[in-house]
Amino acid sequence: MTNNLENVDFTPSEIAMKLSELEQKPISNRQVNQLLEQLGLQRKFKSSKGKWKWQLTQVGKKYGRVYSVTNTLRNWSGNQIKWSEEVISLIQQNWSCLTA
């Protein structure tokens, strides 16, 4: 594993699309978030406003970064974790353990 995070630009939805192609079965962004949590890369917490959010763990910081984003189509802004391509391989390497 490298700590080169220059290409940290995959959202869970994009990872789900790639994994769906590689595994030849549908995988959702929710499943990806759960897999990332099982790998110890992120954790879910309830914000002070009562909304569930994801937070990078120390291990997760080796694979992802938090970006401040704005989505004008959905009138939403906030933080979003984006992941390196390495995380796709990590999920695949642990696929049988994670989906058992």
C-alpha positions as CSV (number, residue, x, y, z in Angstrom):
1,M,0.0,0.0,0.0
2,T,1.2,3.5,-0.8
3,N,0.3,6.6,1.0
4,N,0.1,8.6,-2.3
5,L,-3.3,10.2,-2.1
6,E,-3.1,12.3,-5.3
7,N,-6.0,10.5,-6.9
8,V,-8.6,10.5,-4.1
9,D,-11.7,11.1,-6.1
10,F,-14.0,8.1,-5.9
11,T,-17.3,8.4,-4.1
12,P,-19.0,5.4,-2.7
13,S,-21.4,5.5,-5.7
14,E,-18.5,5.4,-8.1
15,I,-16.9,2.6,-6.2
16,A,-20.2,0.7,-6.3
17,M,-20.3,1.0,-10.0
18,K,-16.8,-0.3,-10.4
19,L,-17.3,-3.2,-8.0
20,S,-20.6,-4.0,-9.8
21,E,-18.7,-4.4,-13.0
22,L,-15.8,-6.4,-11.4
23,E,-18.0,-8.7,-9.4
24,Q,-20.7,-8.9,-12.1
25,K,-23.6,-8.2,-9.7
26,P,-25.3,-5.1,-8.5
27,I,-23.7,-3.3,-5.5
28,S,-25.1,-0.2,-4.0
29,N,-23.4,2.8,-2.5
30,R,-24.9,1.8,0.9
31,Q,-23.3,-1.6,0.6
32,V,-20.0,0.1,-0.2
33,N,-20.3,2.4,2.9
34,Q,-21.0,-0.7,5.0
35,L,-18.0,-2.5,3.6
36,L,-15.8,0.5,4.3
37,E,-17.1,0.5,7.8
38,Q,-16.4,-3.2,8.2
39,L,-12.9,-2.7,7.0
40,G,-12.5,0.0,9.8
41,L,-11.9,2.8,7.3
42,Q,-14.9,4.9,8.4
43,R,-17.4,5.0,11.1
44,K,-21.0,6.2,11.3
45,F,-22.0,8.8,13.9
46,K,-25.0,11.0,14.6
47,S,-24.3,14.7,14.2
48,S,-25.5,17.4,16.6
49,K,-28.4,18.0,14.2
50,G,-29.4,14.4,14.5
51,K,-28.3,13.3,11.0
52,W,-26.2,10.2,10.4
53,K,-22.7,11.0,8.9
54,W,-19.6,9.1,8.0
55,Q,-16.2,10.0,9.5
56,L,-12.8,8.7,8.4
57,T,-10.9,6.6,11.0
58,Q,-7.1,6.8,11.4
59,V,-6.7,3.8,9.1
60,G,-9.2,5.3,6.7
61,K,-7.0,8.4,6.3
62,K,-4.5,6.2,4.4
63,Y,-7.1,5.7,1.7
64,G,-9.4,8.7,1.7
65,R,-9.9,12.4,2.3
66,V,-12.8,14.6,3.4
67,Y,-13.8,17.3,1.0
68,S,-16.3,20.2,1.4
69,V,-18.8,19.8,-1.5
70,T,-21.9,21.5,-2.8
71,N,-24.5,19.8,-4.8
72,T,-26.7,22.4,-6.5
73,L,-29.0,19.8,-8.0
74,R,-30.0,18.5,-4.6
75,N,-29.5,21.8,-2.8
76,W,-27.0,20.2,-0.4
77,S,-23.6,21.1,0.9
78,G,-21.4,19.4,3.4
79,N,-18.4,17.1,3.8
80,Q,-17.9,14.1,1.6
81,I,-15.3,11.3,1.9
82,K,-13.6,10.4,-1.4
83,W,-11.5,7.4,-1.7
84,S,-8.4,6.3,-3.6
85,E,-8.5,3.6,-6.2
86,E,-6.6,1.3,-3.7
87,V,-9.7,0.9,-1.6
88,I,-11.4,-1.0,-4.5
89,S,-8.6,-3.6,-4.4
90,L,-8.8,-3.7,-0.6
91,I,-12.6,-4.4,-0.7
92,Q,-12.0,-7.1,-3.4
93,Q,-9.2,-8.7,-1.4
94,N,-11.6,-9.0,1.6
95,W,-14.8,-9.6,-0.4
96,S,-15.6,-13.1,1.0
97,C,-15.0,-12.0,4.6
98,L,-17.0,-8.8,4.2
99,T,-20.0,-10.3,2.4
100,A,-20.3,-13.6,4.5
